[in-house]
């Protein structure tokens, strides 16, 4: 049963890599939550 789980995980990982290579672009990495932490910005939700 462990081999089945390992195969499924590896299949999903390789499928994602294949789709990224096939599409020719990577997801945008311009924003990370760390940027807001460093700059001291806070979430302004006034409900």
Residue frames relative to the residue before (quaternion, step in Angstrom):
aa qw qx qy qz dx dy dz
X 1.0000 0.0000 0.0000 0.0000 0.00 0.00 0.00
X 0.6157 0.5644 -0.3401 0.4320 3.57 1.10 -0.68
X 0.6260 0.5435 -0.3357 0.4472 3.56 1.11 -0.68
X 0.6205 0.5438 -0.3398 0.4514 3.58 1.05 -0.73
X 0.6600 0.5018 -0.3012 0.4710 3.60 0.91 -0.93
X 0.6512 0.5125 -0.3071 0.4680 3.59 0.95 -0.91
X 0.6513 0.5139 -0.3137 0.4618 3.58 0.95 -0.85
X 0.6544 0.5101 -0.3184 0.4584 3.60 0.93 -0.86
X 0.6575 0.5035 -0.3134 0.4648 3.60 0.90 -0.88
X 0.6741 0.4835 -0.3005 0.4706 3.59 0.87 -0.90
X 0.6261 0.5385 -0.3380 0.4515 3.58 1.00 -0.78
X 0.6626 0.5020 -0.3063 0.4638 3.59 0.91 -0.91
X 0.6551 0.5118 -0.3159 0.4574 3.61 0.90 -0.89
X 0.6951 0.4587 -0.2830 0.4758 3.59 0.84 -0.93
X 0.6143 0.5408 -0.3515 0.4545 3.60 1.07 -0.65
X 0.6495 0.5056 -0.3148 0.4726 3.59 0.96 -0.84
X 0.6499 0.5052 -0.3158 0.4718 3.59 0.94 -0.87
X 0.6407 0.5281 -0.3152 0.4596 3.58 0.99 -0.85
X 0.6658 0.4998 -0.3047 0.4626 3.59 0.94 -0.88
X 0.6393 0.5159 -0.3301 0.4650 3.61 1.00 -0.77
X 0.6727 0.4792 -0.2996 0.4777 3.60 0.89 -0.90
X 0.6627 0.5225 -0.3050 0.4413 3.57 0.93 -0.88
X 0.6962 0.4625 -0.2805 0.4719 3.61 0.97 -0.83
X 0.3975 -0.7627 0.4366 0.2640 3.59 1.20 -0.46
X 0.7560 0.2920 -0.2298 0.5389 3.60 1.17 0.22
X 0.3691 -0.7118 0.5576 0.2148 3.49 -1.22 0.58
X 0.6063 -0.5413 0.4114 0.4125 3.60 -1.16 0.38
X 0.5776 -0.5999 0.4281 0.3510 3.57 -1.13 0.65
X 0.1242 -0.7914 0.5964 0.0495 3.54 -0.97 0.90
X 0.3084 0.7899 -0.4827 0.2190 3.60 1.13 0.59
X 0.7850 0.2631 -0.1368 0.5440 3.59 1.08 -0.59
X 0.0545 0.7523 -0.6564 0.0168 3.51 -1.06 0.82
X 0.5861 -0.5781 0.4187 0.3835 3.62 -1.06 0.58
X 0.5555 0.6142 -0.3911 0.4016 3.59 1.16 -0.51
X 0.5884 0.5833 -0.3688 0.4214 3.61 1.07 -0.66
X 0.6696 0.4843 -0.2985 0.4775 3.59 0.93 -0.86
X 0.6320 0.5301 -0.3410 0.4509 3.59 1.01 -0.72
X 0.6786 0.4930 -0.2927 0.4591 3.58 0.92 -0.92
X 0.7271 0.4314 -0.2409 0.4766 3.58 0.95 -0.89
X 0.4773 -0.7114 0.4149 0.3065 3.59 1.24 -0.08
X 0.3862 0.7233 -0.4911 0.2943 3.60 1.17 0.41
X 0.1886 -0.7696 0.5998 0.1112 3.52 -1.14 0.69
X 0.5365 -0.6095 0.4788 0.3339 3.55 -1.22 0.52
X 0.1734 -0.8101 0.5554 0.0717 3.59 -0.68 1.09
X 0.1633 0.7695 -0.5914 0.1773 3.55 0.19 1.32
X 0.0146 0.7936 -0.6058 0.0540 3.56 -0.27 1.29
X 0.0122 0.8237 -0.5641 0.0564 3.56 -0.06 1.30
